Amino acid sequence: MDEQPQHRQKKLVILMISLHGLVRGYDLELGRDADTGGQVTYVVELARRLGLHPAVERVDLLTRLVEDERVDGSYAQAEEPLGPGARIVRLAFGPKRYVRKELLWPHLDDLVDNCLLFIRRQGQLPDLIHSHYADAGYVGRQLSGILGVPLVHTGHSLGRPKRERLLASGRKPSAIERQFNLTRRISAEEDLLARASLIVTSTRQEVEEQYGLYDNADHGRFEVIPPGTDTSRFAPLGRAGTAKPSLSFIDRFLREPHKPMILALCRPDPRKNIGSLFTAYGEDEELQSLANLVVVAGNRDDISDMDASSSRVLSDMLLAIDRYDLWGKVAVPKHHRPEDVPDMYRLAVRRRGVFVNPALTEPFGLTLIEAAASGLPFVATEDGGPRDIVANCKSGVLVDPLDSQALAEALKYVLADRRRWQQFSRSGISGVRKHYSWNAHAEQYIKIARKVLHRNRKRLRRQQAFTLRDGKSPVPLMQYALISDIDNTLLGDRPSLGRLIRWLENQVGGVAFGIATGRSLQSAFDILEEWKVPTPNVMITSVGSEINHGPDLLPDLGYRNHIRYRWRRQDLLQALSGLPGLQLQPAENQREFKISFDVDPASFTGVAETYALLRQLKLHANLIYSHEAYLDILPVRASKGHAVRYLAYRWGLPLNAFLVAGDSGNDIEMMVGDTLGVVVGNHSPELAPLRGRGKIYFARGEYAQGILEGLHHYGLPGAA
């Protein structure tokens, strides 16, 4: 590999995206709800540690701006420093109030637009995008396609395994879908697996068993990087700076507080399986005699004010205490501070206790690493990350989380033998230092990121595309955009086309190039390749019903969602088939958002009459009649003109920064209005009514020569 020495390489700019939950750089409110958990800790620390790395120029951790009197005002702060080289950037999208992550999906396309505007304001493209969880992955995948920047993704948890677990628990499919919207999430995850340059996981089990449920899982694009732990915070007793812990808010619950303690620290989430822990403890009197049970399940004021899921978990927990008469043996504190967490582990160590994580599945197992770093042995679920942690640290025991008796036996196994407990404790401390420090994590991350960027550069060198030298798209940095029809506009005269291509190559970084055509994407790509036209930055195809971006021509998912409005394809097809003068074109010309007919002008009743028929049937569509031979039926929000206006909004450019060129009737919509229109000299008669309109220039030159003439007319740089 022809990698340069690190000190000579360009420092990296990393855009990290993590959207849901409450994200800030201090006093993390872990356990407040199901969305504010281990992922928040991981992304904040990863951003902070990468910002300190000498190979990194800057890390922007992009999350959601929340304005809600129910949460702290810090989450409405647009920017928050995380330390040298790293910051949190909060962008508004969707409701101002704080909502659970499942309700954010309809608003993610708005965030893509806001991200592009943010990048434009920075004046610098990221080298790498790293998305966390499926919602951020949906946004990151679109940004990656538009910008030509590699995407790294970390799932944290996955939709398919979650659906399987919920179905196995007896939940009805319809109820699961209403609550979690898993169909859309799983679709986004499949798309990510197909498109991302790299998938980062914390364990090999996650790759093999969880991602293994997906159709697009390619094991060659997975990298296992164990999550880091701040070993300076989670240090064992006796280390310099660690005092003997005394946590009165725990001890006040306990009749014999100095007994060994079984410590559980988690969100009040059904997936954390706290109920099985209470069953295991409540039904085993020997275990009760050996140790107290301490369950710290987030912070709460009034259980009845919490979300339904958390409220149910906490209520069941209190009912279990009463059912098994565990008063005086169990501590369930209502409040704790983030800085109390290391002391909880150390208190459990001082009392020769054990940490327990009985979750149904645990992708990372961050709390297990924290416990091991503190010298506290653990018992944990056998599903997920704990397998790797036990293999690396040899400081705990794995159990089936659904077998409460096995859980009780495992806890007694750790507690009953002092020498075994001490061996687990020592092994955990040394294992975490070796495998799970943040410095080791950051080093491995940068090494892998460099490989991703190197592969991406090699791939892009093989592609012919209008990109910057590093393969990125100039879209967020550009000042103008040239959007041209293909047939009889861009193509038709090779010498003038060559001159136009050279002009575009000289303007990369200031001018983005796109095409707008009635052709399908593949047909457009083939004809451009035949004429040796490099891949445009954006391709508007199928008469404006599809948009694809970047060197890889990824579909714009936001545009698809935008034009879906009032589109009833089957009803439209039934209403128009058989009308006089209309003949349905072959299947290869039909698209999800386009129905195409050949037209016999002699018998066709006309566009106005067709619109009238559709109104009678309460159907909505945009009719595009061109060359007096073709009729395309599109959604009401789709056309070449609508697509150009969508791009103007998404890219943050005024419409008068778009020069659009065409030759036929299906180009009219993108020319009227505030765009700079160019009608080439060989245009069809249907464009004649546009002559004399402001901002529409009729060139004398034909094909690409007419476009060059228009560029000069409007004074674009370098056009002569």
N, C-alpha and C positions, 0 to 999 in steps of 0.2 A: 504494500500500500504506500503510495507516494505522499504520505502525510508530512507536513512541515513540523519542525520542533515547535512545542507549545508556545514558547516565548515569541516566536515569529508569526504565529497565526492571529488572524483577526479575532478580537474579543467578541463573544456572543451576546446578542440581544435576544432574550427569551420572553415570550408572551405566554403566561400561564393562566388558565381559565378554570375557575371553580365557582359555580353560581349559587347553589342553594345553601341554606343554613345561615348562621350569623358569623361572619368572618371578620376578624380584626387581629391585630398583632399582640394583644395583651389581654389578660383576664378572660381567656376563652370560656364561653358559657357552655361548656361541654355537658351534655345530658339535659339541656333545657328542653329539647324536643328531639324527634327522630331524625331531623336533618342536621343537627349540630353535634357531630361526634368525631370519631377518629380521623375522618377525611379532612376536617378543618385543621386539626393539629398537624397532619402530615403536610398539607399544601403550604401552610404558613411557614413551617420550619424548613421545608424544601426550598421555598423562595428565599428565605433569609440566608440559608447556608450556601445556596448557589450564588447569591449576591456577593458573598465574601470570597468566592473562588477567583483566583487570578486569571482564569480563562474567560470570565464573564464580565461584560460591560454593565449590563442592567437586566434585572428581572422585574417585569410588571405582572403582578398577580391581579387579574381582572375578576371582579365579582359584582354582585348586585347592590345598588344603592337603595336603601330602605328608609322611608320616612314614615314612622309609625310611633305614636306616643306610647305604645305598649313595649317598645324596645328602646335601648339606650341610643342617645343621639349620635354616638360615634359611628353608627352604621349609615348615617346620612352624610358623612364626611367624604368628599369626592376623592381625596387622596390621603394616604397615611404612610409615613415612612416605616420600613421594617428594619432599617439598618443600612450600612454601606451597600450601595448597588442594588437595593431591592425596595419595592414599595407596593402597597395595595392601591389599586385604581378601582373606584366604584362607578358604574354606569347605570343609569336609570332605564328600566324597561318594565312593561306590564304594570300592574297595580303598584301604587306607592307603598301600600301597607305590606307587612310581612306575611307571606303565605307559604304553605307547604310546597315542596318541589314539584309535585304532580300538577299543580295549577300554573306552573310557569311555561309549560310546553307551548301553548298557543301564542306566546309572546317572544319566542326565541328568535324569529326572523327579524323582529324590530331590533334586537340586540346586535345581530350581525351588522345592520346598518350603522348603529351607534359605534360599534368597534371600528368599522372602516373610517368613520369620521375622527375617532380618537387617533388612529394611526396616521391619518392625514395631518392632524394637528402636530403630531410628533415629528413629522418630516423624515421618518426613518422606519424602514420595514424591519420586523423581527426576523431573526435567522431561523427560529424554531418556535412552533406553537405546541404547547403541552396542555391537553384538556383532561379534566378529571370528572368522571361519572358521565352518563349518557347525555344529560342535558347540555353540559359544556361541550361534549364531543360533537353534538349536532351543530353547535355554533363553530367550533374549531374546524370541523370538516369543511364548512362553507368558506371560512376565511382562508384555509389552506388552498382550496381550489382557486379562489379569486386572486390570491397573492403569489401563488407558486411557491409557498413555503412548506417544508415538511411538517407533518403532524405526528406528534407522539401522543399516545392516549393511555390513561390509567382508568380502569373501569370502577375500582373500589368495590362495587357489587354489581351483579348482573341480573337482567330481567328474566331470562329463561330459567335459571336455577330457582329464582324467587317464585316464579309461577308454579314450578313443579312442587316446591315445598308447600305453598298455599293450597294447591289442589290435594296434596297428600294429607293435609290437615283437615280436609272436609269442606273447604270453602267452595262456593259455586263459581264457575268461570265468569258468569255475568257480573257477580258481585266483585270479583277480583278486578275485572276490567274497569268497572265504574270507579273503584277507589284508586287504582294504581296506573290506569292507562298503559298497561304493559305492551299492548300490540304496537303502539307507536314507539315505545322505548326499545323494544326488541328489534324493530325495523331499523332504528337509528344505530343500534349496536352492530347489526349485520353490515350496514353500510360502512361504519367505522372500521370494522375488521377487513373490509374489502379495500378501503382507501388509505388508512393510516400507514405511515412509513414504519412505525414501531409501536408495539403494545408492551407497556411496562407492567409487570406483575410483581407481587411480593413473594410468591411461592410457586414451585413447580406444580403443585396440586391444582392451583388455580388455572394454570394453562391446560392441564390434561383433563380435568374433570368438569370444570365450570365452562371455560371457553370451548371445550370439546363438544358441548351441546349445540354449537353454532355452525351453520353451513359454511361460512367464509373464514373459519379459523385456519390460519396458515402458520404452522409452528415455526417456520423460518423467520417470522417477524416478531417473535416474542423474546423479551429479555427479562430475566428474574433479577431484580435488585432489592435485596432485603431492606425494609424500612429502617430509617435511622432513629436513634434515641439520644436525647440529651443526657449523657451519662454524668454530666456535672450536676444536674438536678436530682437524678435518681441514683444517688450514691449510697453505698451501704453504710450502716452504723459504724462509727469510729473513724470514717474518712474525715479529713480536715474540713471544718465548716459545718459538719452535721452534728446537731445537738440531739440529746435524747428527746424524742417527740412526746408531747402530752396533749391529747385531743379530748377535751372534756365533753365536747358535743357528741362524742361516741360513747365514752365511759358512763355518762349519766343514764344510759339505757340499761346497763348491765349490772346484774346482781354480783357477779364475780369477775370484775373487769380484767384481772391479771391472768386469766386463763388464756391459752392459745386462741387466736382469732382466725376464723375463716373469712377472708375479705373478698367481696364482690364489688366491682366498680364499673357501672355501665348505665346506659340510657334506659328509661322505662319503656322498652320496646318489646313487643311479643317475640321478636326474633332472638332476643337476648336470653329467653327461656328461663327467667328467674323462677317461674313456677316450679320447674323440675328441681331446682336447688332447694326450695322450701319443702318440697315433698321428701327429697333425700334426707334433709336434716330433721324434719318433723317426724319421720317414721323410723328414725334410728336413735334409740336412747343412748347407745354407746357413744355415738358421734356427739350427741349433746353433752355428755359428761366430759368428753375430751376437749371441746372448744366452744366458744361463742361464735355466733354468726353475725357479721357486720355487712349490710347491704347498702351501698351508697349509690342511689339511683337518681342522679341529677339533683336539681334544686326545685323546691315547690313551696308555695304558700298555701294554696287551697286545692286539693285534688279535684274538686268539682269544677274548677276554672281551667283545667288543663284540657288538651285535645282528647278526644274520646279514647284513642288507643292508649295513650299514656295513663289516663285516668283509670282505665280498666286494669292495666297491669299493676298499678299501685294499690288499687282497691283489693285486688285478688291477693296481693302480698300481705296486706294487713289482715284480711280474712284468714289467710293461712296461719299467721301468728296466733290468732285467736283459736282457730280450729285445733291446732296442735298444742295450745297452751304454752307458747314459747316466751311469754313475757319474762323479762329479766335475762334471757339467753340471747336475744336478738336485738341489734341496734339498727335503726332505720332513720338516720338523721335527715332533717328536712333541708338543711342548707350546709354548703361548704364552699370554700374559696379555691381557686385553681392552685394557689400556693400551698394548700393543705394536702394536695394529692401525694407529693413525695413523702410527707410525714406519715400519711396513712400506711404506705408500704413499710416504712421504717418501724412504725409502731407494731405492725404485724410481725416483722422480723424480730423485734425485741421480745415479743411474746411467743416466739417460735411457732408462728402460725402458717397459713397457706393461702395463696391467692386462687380464686376459682373463676373460670369463664365458661359457663355452660351453654353458650350461644348455639343456636341450631347450625349456623355456619359462621366462620370468622375469616374474612379475606386476609386481613393483615395480622391481627393479634398484637397490636401496639401495647396494650396494657400488660400483656405477658412479658414483653421485652422490658418494660419499665419495672415490673416486679422482679424479673431475673437480675436486672442491673442493680436493684436494691438489695439483692441477696435473699429474696423471698421465693421459695419453691411454689409451683402452681399445679393445678389440675385444670385441664381444658378440653374443649370439644375436639374430637378427632377430625372434624370437617374443616379444611382450609389451612390457613397459615400456621396454626400451632404445630402441624407435622414438621415443618421445616425448622421451627424454633426449637422444638425438642431435639431434633437431629443435630442442630448446631450448638445448643447450650446444655443439653442433658440435665435440665433442671426441673423437669416436671413429668406428669403422667397424662396420657390422653384417654378419653372415655367417649362412649356413645352418649350424646347429650339427651337422648330420649329414654335412657335407662337410668332411672333415679337410684335404683339399688346399686348399680355399678358406680355411679357418681359418689354415693356415700362410702363405698368400699375404697375407692381411690383416695378420697380425703383422709380416711383413717390410715391408709397405707403410708401416706406422707407424714402424718402427725404422730404416728405411734412409735417410730424408731428414730431416736435422736441422731445416731450416726448417719442414717440415710438422709435425714433432714439436712444435716451439716454438709454432706456431700453435694446434695442438690443446690444448696445455697452457694457454695464455693464455685461449682461448675457454672452456675448462672452468671455470676459476676464476671468470670473470665471469658465465657462464651459471648456475652454481649460486647465486651471490649473488642473482641476479635472480629465479630461478624456484623454488629449493628450500630456502630458509631456513625454520626452524621458526616464526619470527614470521609470515612470509607464510602458512604453512600454517595456523597457529592462527587468524589473522584471517579467512581464507577459510572455515574450518570454522565459526566462530561466526556469520558472516554467513549461511551456508547453514542452520545450526541454527535461527536466528531465523526464517527463511522457513518451515522445516518446522513449527515451533511455531505460527506465525501461520496457516498453512493448516489445521493441526489444530484450532485454536480456532474458525476459521470453519466448518469442517465440523461440529464438535460443537454449535455454536449452532443448526445446522439440525436436529439430532437431539433428540428428547425422550428424556431418560434421567436416571436417578437418579445424578448425578455431582456432584463438587465444582465450584466456580465455574470452575476452570480445565479442566474436562472430565475430570479424573482420577477413578478409582474410589476410594471410601472404604475398600475392602476391608482393606488392611493396617492402617488406623488405627481401625477400628471396634471397638466393645465388644460389640455384639449383632448378630444376624442374624434377620430375619423371613423364613421360607420358607413359602409358601402354595401349596396346590393352586389351580387356576384355576376349573374348572367347579363351580358350586354351592358354592364356598367364597369365593374372592376376588370372583367375578362373580355377579350375580343381583339386586343392589339398588343403583341408581346413587347415591342420596343418601349411604348409608353408605360406598360405595366412594370418593366424593369426599372424605369426612372422613378416611378412611384414607390416601389419597394426600397430603392436606395434612399429616398427621402425619409421613409418611415424608419429605416434602420438608423439614420442619423438623428432622428428625433426620439428614440427610445429613452424613456425617463421623463419626457415632457408631453408626449402624445401617445395615447393608447389607440390601438387599431382593432376594429371589429367589423364583422360582416352581418348583414341582415338579408335573409334570403327565404324564398319559398321552398327551397330544397330541404330534405331531411339532413340531420347532422352528418351521417355517414356519406351521403351523396355530396354534401358541401365539402367535407374534408377530402374526398377523393378528387373532386375537380380542382380544388386548390393545390393539392399535391401534384396533379397532372401539369398544372401551369407553374409549378415551382414557387408557390406563394407560401412563405413561412406561416406557421400556425398563428392565427390572430390571438389577441388577448381575450376576446369575447366573441362568441358566435351566436347570433340570433337566428334561429332556423324555424322551418315549418311555418312560415308567414308570421313569425312573432309569437308562436305558441310555446317555444322552448328557448332557454338561454343556457349556454355552457361556457365555462370559464377556464382560463389558464392553459398551460402546456398539456395538461392531462384532460382538458375539455370536460370537467366535471359538471353535472347538471346543477343549476341554481334551484335548490329546493324551496327557497323562499318565494321565487317567482311561481313555481308550480302551485304552492299553497295559495298565493295571491289570486291566480287566474281561475282557481277551482270554483269560485263564487258563481252560483246559479247555473252551473254547467250540467246539463242533463243530456249526455251524448246519445244514448239510445233513443230517447224520445225525439230528439232533433233528427236523427237518422231516419226514424220511421215517418216523421212528418214530411220530409223533403224528398225521400226516395219515390220515384215515379212521377214527380212533377214534370210538366212539359219542358223540354230543352235541357234537362239535367241528367247526366249519366255519371254514376258513381265511378270514381277512378279506381285502379287496382289497389289491392290491400297494402302494397308497399308504400303507397302515397298517403295512407291514413295513419293518424297518430292519436294518442290519448286525448289531446286537446285540439284536434283538427279533423274536420270531415271535408274531403275534397271532391268536387264534381268537375267533369268536363261540361262545357256549355255550348249549345247550339243557339247562336244569337237570334236566328230566325224564329224559333219557337219559344224561347225563354220569355216568361212574362215580365221579368225585370226585378231589380233589387228592391225597389220600393214595395212592390206587390208581395215579394217574399217576406219582407219585414212585417207587412200587415198580417199575413197568414200566421206568422210566429206569435204575434201579439194576441191574435184570437185564441191561440192554443196556450197562452201564458208561458211561452218559451222565450228564453233570452239568449241572444247570440250576436256576434259581430260578423257581418258578411263582407268579404273582400272579393271584389270582382276585378279581374285583371286580364289584359291583352284581348279583351272581348272573347275569351275562350275558357277561362277558369273561374270557378266560384269556390272559395274556401270559407268554411263555417268554423268560427272560433268562439271561445268564451268572450263575454262582453268586455273583460279586462285585458284581452290579448290582441295584439297586432304588432307590426313592426314599430309603430309610433308609441304604443303603450310600453313596449319593451325598452325603447330608448328612454322614455320618461322614468321608468322604473330604475334603469341604470343611473340616470342623473341623480335621482334621490339617493340611491344606495351608495354611489361614489362621492356624493357631496359636491357635485359640479353643477353650475347653472346650465340651463338648456342651451344658452348661446355659446357654450364651450363645445357643443357637439356639432361637427360638420357632417351632414348626412347626404349621401349621393345615391341617385337611383335613375331608373329609366321607364318605370311602368306604374300602373294604377295601384299596385300593392305597396308602393313606396310613398303614396301621398300622405298618409297619416304621420309618417316620421318627418315630413318636410314642413307641414303647416305648423304654425305656432312660433316659438322662440328659437328653434334650432336654426342653424345656418344651412340652407338647402342648396344642393347643386344638382341640376338636371343635365345629364350628358347630352351631347349633340345628337346622338342616335336614339333619342327617346321615342316612345310610342305616342300616338295622338291623344290618348286619354289624359296626358299631363299638360296639354296645351292650355286648359283653363287656369293653370297656376301662373302663367306668364304675367308679369306685371305686379305680382305680389311682393311685398317687402320680404327680405331675407331669403328669397329663392332666386338663385342665379342660374340662368340658362346659358350653358357653355356652348361654344362653337365646336370645340374639340370633342371627338367621340371616345367612348370607353374610358380607359385610365387617363388619357390626355385631357378629357373633360374634367376629371377629378383634379388633376394638377392645376388646370386653369382656375377651378373654383378655389383651391387652396391659395393661389396667388391673389385672386379677387378679394378674399376675406383677410388677406394679410398675415397668414400663418407663417411662422418663422422658417426661413430656408426655402420657401416655395417661390419659384421663379418661372 
